[in-house]
Amino acid sequence: QVHLVESGGGLVQTGGSLRLSCAASRSIFSKSIMGWYRQAPGKERELVARIYRDNIYYADSVKGRVTISRQSANNTMFLQMNDLKPEDTAVYYCNTYPPARQFWGQGTAVTVSS
């Protein structure tokens, strides 16, 4: 059973940066399309970015401000977020793409103050 644990969230001001991490209990990143998702208060969960080898996708809402990357050797995936905006406030999750129910973790909360 693979477990995914997100970390790195926090409270930042508009324009700030955060680096989110996703740690897997065993190798999964090299075999699966992996994604970062977020769920803002009162909204549905949405895909932020996904990665499979050199194939990367970003949602329009974050394009140019975030970078997804992974270190398969360490079973870790990252989301570098820059120029954060209040609308980026959400709980961020990692999962496969498409997402698998058993992989949803607690997420890591990002709050961007104006």
C-alpha positions in Angstrom: 0.0 0.0 0.0 1.4 3.3 -1.0 1.0 6.4 1.2 1.4 9.9 0.1 2.2 12.7 2.6 2.1 16.3 1.7 4.1 19.1 3.5 5.4 22.6 3.1 2.2 24.6 3.3 1.8 27.7 5.4 0.7 31.3 5.7 2.4 33.7 3.2 1.7 37.2 2.0 0.6 38.0 -1.6 3.7 37.7 -3.8 5.4 35.2 -1.6 6.6 31.7 -2.3 6.3 28.2 -1.0 7.7 24.8 -1.9 5.3 21.9 -1.3 6.6 18.4 -1.0 5.0 15.0 -1.5 6.6 12.0 -0.1 5.6 8.5 -1.1 6.1 5.4 1.0 7.6 3.5 -1.9 8.4 4.0 -5.5 5.4 5.4 -7.5 6.6 8.5 -9.3 8.5 6.7 -12.0 5.6 4.5 -12.9 2.6 6.9 -12.7 1.5 10.2 -13.9 1.6 12.3 -10.7 -0.4 15.4 -9.9 -0.9 18.2 -7.5 -4.4 19.1 -6.7 -6.0 21.8 -4.5 -9.3 22.4 -2.9 -10.3 25.9 -1.9 -13.0 26.6 0.7 -16.4 26.0 -0.8 -15.0 24.7 -4.1 -14.3 21.4 -5.8 -10.9 19.9 -5.9 -9.0 20.8 -9.0 -5.8 19.7 -10.8 -3.0 22.2 -10.5 -0.2 20.4 -12.3 0.8 17.0 -13.4 4.0 15.3 -14.4 5.1 12.1 -16.2 8.7 11.9 -17.2 9.2 15.1 -19.2 5.6 15.6 -20.0 4.3 18.5 -17.7 0.9 20.2 -17.6 -0.1 23.3 -15.6 -3.6 24.7 -15.1 -4.0 28.1 -16.6 -4.6 29.6 -13.2 -1.0 28.8 -12.1 0.9 28.7 -15.3 4.1 30.7 -15.1 4.0 30.8 -11.3 4.5 27.2 -10.3 6.9 24.4 -11.2 6.3 20.7 -10.6 9.3 18.4 -10.3 10.1 15.0 -8.8 13.0 13.0 -7.4 12.1 9.5 -8.2 15.2 8.1 -6.4 13.8 9.7 -3.2 10.2 9.0 -3.9 9.5 12.8 -3.6 7.6 15.3 -5.7 7.6 19.0 -5.3 5.5 22.0 -6.3 7.4 25.3 -6.2 4.9 28.2 -6.0 5.9 31.8 -6.6 4.0 35.0 -6.8 1.3 33.6 -4.7 -2.2 35.2 -4.8 -5.1 35.1 -2.3 -6.9 32.9 -4.8 -4.2 30.2 -4.3 -5.5 29.7 -0.8 -6.4 26.0 -0.6 -5.5 22.7 0.8 -3.0 21.1 -1.6 -2.8 17.4 -2.3 -0.7 15.0 -4.3 -2.1 11.9 -6.0 -1.8 10.0 -9.2 -3.5 11.3 -12.4 -6.3 10.5 -12.6 -6.5 10.4 -8.8 -6.9 7.2 -6.9 -9.2 7.3 -3.9 -6.8 5.3 -1.7 -4.1 7.9 -2.2 -5.8 11.0 -0.9 -3.9 12.2 2.2 -4.5 15.0 4.6 -3.0 17.6 2.3 -1.1 20.7 3.3 -2.8 24.0 3.8 -1.7 27.1 1.9 -3.1 30.5 3.0 -2.2 33.6 1.1 -3.0 36.9 2.8 -3.7 40.1 0.9 
